[in-house]
Every structure is written in structure tokens, then in C-alpha cells.
């Protein structure tokens, strides 16, 4: 089945130690998104890629970076994780950048714990 | 700016009964889309139903239907014949001209046997 895969499902890191979360998709979608979801809060968009075109949200901290080496893979890099970065990180895809009408397909998420 | 409000943090329903989850939103856009997503425990978020704002007819998808009141900016989800597998967090979301979905804080629905 075509899907969005996130690895690992759980990640523990130390305060200030760089960490990378991975997302891959078999849907061949053009757009890939990263959301941060803190406990009892709404998912919040960090950035998205349309093909190789990177689009950062204005309020995304510089501590968060992303890479998309090819259509299938997208990475979230947290350069110096703080305690406040502990959250569920959701990867999603959509076929095109069609504004809000595009259905987004989500991965299962990676829960990040910062010690 | 767009905002989404889900005023029911938690709800419970008996199996086979009907439940309605509330959602209100605010947007300055004329052309927008509304979504209900479901996030089961430890599983990925999946689309339940979507509504195009320019369509007056309420969307229906099997046991799931919406009550879209455009003037009131209300978009509630009705689940009929609730099943144990419907237990999940339900998120209401609005999308407009940008690629951004704005989510509400979610309603945790528990279906009781």
C-alpha cells in the first residue's frame, strides 16, 4: 500500500544534541510537510517542500531545518533541541500545492523526548 | 488569519449511537475548504470528510456527515451508528489559498461498548 512512513516512531535525545527525524513516502506526491504537535495542542505547520522548493513558516524557529534530497524522502533536523521541543512530529504529503483543497496524507509521527 | 475552535476536549458515546462533534472557524478568505481528520491511538491521522465552502450541500461519507453552516462559520461532524473503531482524536481543519492547514485542538472521542 502507498503510504507515508516515519522513522523512528520514538526518539530520545539529550538537551542540545542534534537530532534528525526521517520521513519517506511511496505516494509520489510533490509536497511534503512537517508539523509539530505538542500535547493537547493542534498540529502546527513548521515548513513544507513543493518538489525542491522549501517554504518556511514565519514563526518556525531557526533551530529547525529540513532537507529533501529526493521526491521520496524528507528530513527534519533539530540543531540544538531544547526541552520545549519535546513533541510529536508529523510528516504529511499532498499531491500538489493546490492550497487548502489538497488532501494531506499523514505518517504515524515521531514522538521526540528531550532529556 | 484563520482560526479553528473545537470546544469539546472530550466526548463519549455508546456503541451504535450517534454523536456530533462541534467546530467553529474564522477565515477572511472566500474560497476555502474544511476537513475533519481522525487520529486513532498510536496511528496516523487520516481524512474523514471534507467540505468545499462554495458548495451548499453537506458532505457525507458513509456513517459520517457534516452540518456546514457557512454564515455561522460552523462545521460539525456527525457520526452515526458509532463503532468501537471510531475511538480517536478528531481534528477539524480549514485550508485556504495557501498550502497551510489550520487545525483545531481536537476532540477526543471514546466509543463505549
Interface residues (C-beta under 8 A of the other chain):
Chain A: X4 X31 X33 X40 X41 X42 X43 X44 X45 X48 X50 X55 X57 X90 X92 X94 X97 X98 X99 X100 X101 X102 X103 X104 X105 X106 X107 X108 X109
Chain B: X4 X9 X32 X33 X35 X37 X42 X43 X44 X45 X46 X47 X50 X52 X91 X94 X95 X96 X97 X98 X99 X100 X101 X102 X103 X104 X105 X106
